[in-house]
Amino acid sequence: MAAAGGQNPGVESEPVFEAGDVVRLQTGGPPMVVRAASGDTAYCQWYAGVDLHQGTFLFSSLRNAGRERRSPVSPDAEAPLTAPRSSGR
């Protein structure tokens, strides 16, 4: 994600995205890859299962998802199921 503007360094300006950035909608949803950007819009692609989707979104409706951390999986989350052992006798 490139910095926007630059006249007031202490004031946060609207984000500017570039091809290759990973973004999400401000309201959530799957991660999307910016394939092209023009003006204040980004052309994005994302997968839902095996289906490829695409759409054009205003920069103001997107947030940078490239630096998001995935939530760690707790050790107790889902233990693999194992069959009970039989004595064989």
N, C-alpha and C positions, 0 to 999 in steps of 0.2 A: 504494500500500500504506500503510495507516495504522499508526501505532505501537501496540503493545499494552502494556497494563499501565502501568507508570511508577513502581512503588514502588522499584525498584533500577535507577537509570539506567545503571550500569556492567555490569549483567547483561543479556544478550540474552534476550528472551522470545520465545515462540512468535509467528510472524507472524500478522497479521490482514489479510485481503484484502477488497477492496471491488469492487462491480460496475465493470467497465471495466479492471481490472488485467489485465496479460498475465503468465501464469504458465507454468511447466513442472513436470512431476513431478520430484521429487528425483532419480529414477533416469534422467531424460532424457525424450526424446519431443518431440512437436511443441509449438509454442507454443499456448496455449489462452487464451481470453478468459473472465474471470469474468463471468457474466451476473447472478448473485445470490449473496449470502452470508447465512448464518444460523448463529448459534452458532459452531461450529468447523468448518463445512463450506462448500464453495464449489461452486456449480453452474456448470460450465464447458462451453464449446463450442469445437470446433476442426475444421479441414478436413483430410481425407486425400484428396488429389487434388481431385475435385469433390464428394466426399461429406461432408456435415456430420455430425459426431459430437457426442455430449454425454454428460456424466457428472457425478457428484457425488463430491468428494474431500475428505478431511480436510485442514485447513490444514497440519498437520504433514507431509503428503506432498508439499506444493507448495513451489516457490521462485519468487521474483519474477524474471520474464524480461524485464520492460519496459526494463531498462537494460543488457541484454546487448549486447555489440558483435558484429557479424558479422565473421567472419574475412575479412581483405582477400584479394582474388584477386591472385595473383602475375602479373606480366606474361607469364611463360612458361607459365601454367596450360594453357590450350587456345587456341592460335592458330586463327583461322578458316581453314578449308580453302579453298584457291583452286585453280582449274584451271590447269594449265601453259599458258603462252602459246604459241601456234603462230606460226610466222613468216609464215604465210599465203601462202607462195610455192611 
